[in-house]
Amino acid sequence: MKPVVSAMQAWSCTVISAFAIIILSVLGLLFKNEHHELVGGEDDPEDGPAVAATVFIAVLIYAGFLVFCGLQGLLHLRESRRGAIAL
């Protein structure tokens, strides 16, 4: 199987997705617990758990990116070990 994206794009996407999962998970937990800094103001959303559900959907999407890009990176590693010429 051949990689679809370049090695640099694959590893960059993997790192960005990992950080996005961490950051969005923390934000989702804060919204789920209705932290006063996020839902206590006048212009803030009133339904914290509904916002948390949306944020957790974004976490699942980034997890999909993490898996896809990580596999692409591993395909590049496997291809480079077999002596393929990178142009």
Z-matrix of the N, CA and C atoms (Angstrom, degrees):
N
C 1 1.443
C 2 1.527 1 108.44
N 3 1.326 2 115.84 1 137.09
C 4 1.458 3 120.38 2 -178.35
C 5 1.526 4 110.26 3 -101.13
N 6 1.318 5 117.49 4 145.55
C 7 1.469 6 120.61 5 177.04
C 8 1.531 7 111.52 6 -66.62
N 9 1.320 8 116.09 7 149.56
C 10 1.458 9 122.20 8 -179.75
C 11 1.525 10 110.65 9 -91.03
N 12 1.322 11 116.96 10 -36.09
C 13 1.466 12 121.76 11 -178.34
C 14 1.523 13 109.37 12 -115.38
N 15 1.326 14 116.24 13 165.88
C 16 1.469 15 120.21 14 -179.83
C 17 1.528 16 110.64 15 -71.23
N 18 1.301 17 115.13 16 165.38
C 19 1.464 18 120.44 17 -178.31
C 20 1.520 19 111.24 18 -64.56
N 21 1.336 20 117.16 19 -41.84
C 22 1.467 21 120.62 20 -179.33
C 23 1.526 22 110.64 21 -63.82
N 24 1.322 23 117.28 22 -42.70
C 25 1.458 24 120.16 23 178.26
C 26 1.519 25 111.42 24 -65.40
N 27 1.314 26 117.27 25 -39.52
C 28 1.460 27 120.95 26 -179.44
C 29 1.522 28 111.64 27 -63.46
N 30 1.336 29 116.84 28 -47.58
C 31 1.457 30 119.25 29 -177.95
C 32 1.518 31 111.81 30 -72.32
N 33 1.341 32 117.70 31 -34.08
C 34 1.466 33 120.31 32 176.50
C 35 1.524 34 110.45 33 -64.15
N 36 1.317 35 116.22 34 -44.57
C 37 1.461 36 120.72 35 178.66
C 38 1.527 37 110.91 36 -62.71
N 39 1.322 38 116.75 37 -37.26
C 40 1.463 39 120.47 38 179.38
C 41 1.524 40 111.17 39 -63.89
N 42 1.328 41 116.59 40 -46.16
C 43 1.469 42 120.52 41 -178.99
C 44 1.529 43 110.89 42 -67.06
N 45 1.318 44 117.33 43 -45.01
C 46 1.465 45 120.67 44 179.68
C 47 1.519 46 110.97 45 -62.74
N 48 1.322 47 116.99 46 -40.60
C 49 1.466 48 120.32 47 179.09
C 50 1.523 49 111.56 48 -64.96
N 51 1.319 50 117.04 49 -39.24
C 52 1.463 51 119.91 50 178.97
C 53 1.527 52 110.94 51 -62.78
N 54 1.340 53 116.64 52 -45.59
C 55 1.456 54 119.52 53 178.11
C 56 1.528 55 111.68 54 -65.33
N 57 1.327 56 117.26 55 -38.33
C 58 1.460 57 120.39 56 179.19
C 59 1.526 58 111.07 57 -64.07
N 60 1.320 59 117.02 58 -39.32
C 61 1.465 60 120.36 59 178.67
C 62 1.524 61 110.30 60 -62.82
N 63 1.319 62 117.16 61 -43.45
C 64 1.465 63 120.56 62 -179.84
C 65 1.522 64 111.07 63 -64.24
N 66 1.323 65 116.75 64 -49.80
C 67 1.462 66 121.06 65 -176.10
C 68 1.524 67 111.17 66 -65.68
N 69 1.330 68 116.94 67 -45.99
C 70 1.468 69 119.57 68 -178.93
C 71 1.529 70 112.02 69 -68.71
N 72 1.325 71 117.29 70 -31.55
C 73 1.471 72 119.11 71 176.66
C 74 1.524 73 110.91 72 -64.83
N 75 1.316 74 116.30 73 -41.64
C 76 1.468 75 119.81 74 178.06
C 77 1.530 76 110.01 75 -63.72
N 78 1.329 77 116.55 76 -46.27
C 79 1.470 78 119.64 77 178.59
C 80 1.526 79 111.50 78 -61.72
N 81 1.333 80 117.00 79 -41.08
C 82 1.457 81 120.54 80 178.40
C 83 1.518 82 112.41 81 -62.26
N 84 1.331 83 116.41 82 -41.15
C 85 1.461 84 119.63 83 178.09
C 86 1.526 85 111.56 84 -65.99
N 87 1.335 86 116.27 85 -37.98
C 88 1.465 87 119.10 86 178.00
C 89 1.529 88 111.04 87 -65.86
N 90 1.317 89 117.41 88 -41.43
C 91 1.465 90 120.03 89 177.36
C 92 1.523 91 111.12 90 -67.59
N 93 1.331 92 117.00 91 -38.77
C 94 1.464 93 120.28 92 -179.42
C 95 1.525 94 111.25 93 -63.17
N 96 1.329 95 116.67 94 -38.39
C 97 1.461 96 120.92 95 179.34
C 98 1.522 97 112.82 96 -86.17
N 99 1.349 98 116.42 97 5.36
C 100 1.463 99 123.79 98 178.94
C 101 1.532 100 111.55 99 52.04
N 102 1.324 101 114.52 100 54.30
C 103 1.462 102 120.68 101 177.70
C 104 1.525 103 109.19 102 -60.59
N 105 1.317 104 117.03 103 135.83
C 106 1.464 105 121.26 104 -172.44
C 107 1.529 106 113.27 105 -64.10
N 108 1.331 107 118.45 106 -24.30
C 109 1.466 108 120.60 107 178.36
C 110 1.522 109 111.90 108 -72.39
N 111 1.324 110 117.22 109 -24.49
C 112 1.459 111 120.24 110 -176.01
C 113 1.524 112 113.75 111 -101.67
N 114 1.323 113 118.30 112 -29.07
C 115 1.467 114 119.84 113 -177.18
C 116 1.522 115 112.49 114 -124.29
N 117 1.299 116 118.96 115 8.59
C 118 1.451 117 120.98 116 -174.42
C 119 1.510 118 115.54 117 -93.46
N 120 1.319 119 118.16 118 -10.70
C 121 1.457 120 120.27 119 -175.70
C 122 1.517 121 113.69 120 -88.86
N 123 1.303 122 114.43 121 177.71
C 124 1.460 123 120.66 122 -178.06
C 125 1.530 124 111.81 123 -73.64
N 126 1.331 125 117.90 124 -38.15
C 127 1.463 126 122.00 125 -178.56
C 128 1.527 127 112.85 126 -94.33
N 129 1.308 128 117.93 127 1.07
C 130 1.456 129 121.61 128 -177.68
C 131 1.517 130 110.45 129 -81.85
N 132 1.346 131 117.26 130 158.41
C 133 1.472 132 119.51 131 177.14
C 134 1.524 133 111.00 132 -64.71
N 135 1.316 134 115.16 133 146.44
C 136 1.464 135 119.72 134 -177.67
C 137 1.526 136 112.58 135 -88.70
N 138 1.325 137 117.11 136 -29.40
C 139 1.459 138 121.17 137 -176.45
C 140 1.530 139 109.60 138 -103.45
N 141 1.322 140 116.32 139 88.59
C 142 1.458 141 121.85 140 -178.34
C 143 1.515 142 114.41 141 -60.60
N 144 1.344 143 119.34 142 -44.73
C 145 1.469 144 119.11 143 179.59
C 146 1.531 145 114.09 144 -62.70
N 147 1.330 146 117.98 145 -32.11
C 148 1.463 147 119.95 146 177.25
C 149 1.531 148 110.70 147 -68.33
N 150 1.320 149 116.69 148 -39.44
C 151 1.462 150 120.65 149 176.55
C 152 1.525 151 109.45 150 -66.35
N 153 1.327 152 116.71 151 -39.62
C 154 1.472 153 120.91 152 179.14
C 155 1.527 154 110.95 153 -62.07
N 156 1.328 155 117.57 154 -38.94
C 157 1.467 156 120.34 155 178.80
C 158 1.526 157 110.61 156 -62.56
N 159 1.319 158 116.89 157 -40.89
C 160 1.457 159 120.91 158 178.32
C 161 1.526 160 111.03 159 -65.96
N 162 1.311 161 116.84 160 -40.50
C 163 1.468 162 120.56 161 178.97
C 164 1.522 163 110.36 162 -65.93
N 165 1.326 164 117.50 163 -38.68
C 166 1.464 165 119.93 164 179.43
C 167 1.529 166 111.50 165 -69.39
N 168 1.319 167 118.73 166 -28.05
C 169 1.463 168 120.69 167 173.21
C 170 1.527 169 109.33 168 -65.42
N 171 1.331 170 116.53 169 -40.13
C 172 1.467 171 120.31 170 176.01
C 173 1.528 172 110.57 171 -63.11
N 174 1.329 173 117.55 172 -36.23
C 175 1.465 174 121.08 173 177.07
C 176 1.530 175 110.05 174 -62.82
N 177 1.323 176 117.25 175 -40.90
C 178 1.470 177 120.34 176 178.32
C 179 1.526 178 111.50 177 -64.77
N 180 1.326 179 117.02 178 -38.18
C 181 1.462 180 120.49 179 177.99
C 182 1.522 181 110.00 180 -64.90
N 183 1.327 182 116.92 181 -44.20
C 184 1.465 183 119.72 182 177.42
C 185 1.526 184 111.76 183 -66.09
N 186 1.320 185 117.89 184 -30.56
C 187 1.471 186 119.76 185 175.41
C 188 1.526 187 110.11 186 -65.54
N 189 1.323 188 116.58 187 -37.83
C 190 1.463 189 120.15 188 175.26
C 191 1.524 190 111.34 189 -63.08
N 192 1.349 191 116.65 190 -42.85
C 193 1.458 192 120.39 191 175.96
C 194 1.528 193 110.64 192 -61.11
N 195 1.323 194 116.38 193 -41.21
C 196 1.464 195 120.75 194 -179.39
C 197 1.526 196 110.72 195 -60.72
N 198 1.313 197 116.96 196 -45.09
C 199 1.467 198 120.95 197 -179.41
C 200 1.527 199 110.30 198 -65.61
N 201 1.345 200 116.79 199 -48.78
C 202 1.461 201 120.06 200 -178.28
C 203 1.526 202 111.45 201 -61.69
N 204 1.310 203 116.92 202 -49.60
C 205 1.468 204 120.20 203 -176.87
C 206 1.529 205 111.35 204 -68.76
N 207 1.325 206 116.70 205 -36.10
C 208 1.465 207 119.18 206 176.31
C 209 1.513 208 112.02 207 -63.27
N 210 1.340 209 116.44 208 -41.06
C 211 1.465 210 119.40 209 177.15
C 212 1.529 211 111.34 210 -66.41
N 213 1.328 212 116.72 211 -36.96
C 214 1.465 213 119.69 212 176.32
C 215 1.531 214 110.68 213 -62.75
N 216 1.316 215 116.57 214 -42.02
C 217 1.460 216 120.23 215 177.31
C 218 1.517 217 112.09 216 -63.17
N 219 1.320 218 116.31 217 -40.79
C 220 1.466 219 119.70 218 178.31
C 221 1.525 220 111.88 219 -67.18
N 222 1.333 221 116.85 220 -34.07
C 223 1.464 222 119.37 221 175.00
C 224 1.532 223 110.86 222 -63.60
N 225 1.324 224 117.07 223 -38.14
C 226 1.460 225 119.90 224 176.60
C 227 1.519 226 111.10 225 -65.08
N 228 1.331 227 117.05 226 -39.98
C 229 1.473 228 119.48 227 177.67
C 230 1.522 229 110.99 228 -62.99
N 231 1.314 230 116.10 229 -43.66
C 232 1.458 231 120.49 230 -179.51
C 233 1.522 232 111.16 231 -64.40
N 234 1.337 233 115.56 232 -40.10
C 235 1.458 234 119.88 233 -179.94
C 236 1.525 235 111.66 234 -68.05
N 237 1.326 236 117.51 235 -37.52
C 238 1.475 237 120.02 236 -179.15
C 239 1.528 238 111.26 237 -71.95
N 240 1.302 239 118.44 238 -26.92
C 241 1.475 240 120.77 239 178.51
C 242 1.523 241 111.49 240 -72.84
N 243 1.343 242 116.81 241 -25.74
C 244 1.459 243 119.68 242 -178.97
C 245 1.515 244 112.31 243 -84.67
N 246 1.321 245 117.65 244 0.65
C 247 1.448 246 120.29 245 175.75
C 248 1.511 247 113.90 246 88.91
N 249 1.321 248 117.68 247 21.93
C 250 1.453 249 119.56 248 177.85
C 251 1.521 250 109.83 249 -70.40
N 252 1.301 251 115.85 250 144.81
C 253 1.456 252 120.82 251 179.32
C 254 1.517 253 108.94 252 -87.99
N 255 1.318 254 116.63 253 124.40
C 256 1.460 255 121.42 254 179.37
C 257 1.519 256 108.50 255 -92.11
N 258 1.307 257 115.55 256 120.46
C 259 1.467 258 119.96 257 179.32
C 260 1.494 259 110.75 258 -99.90
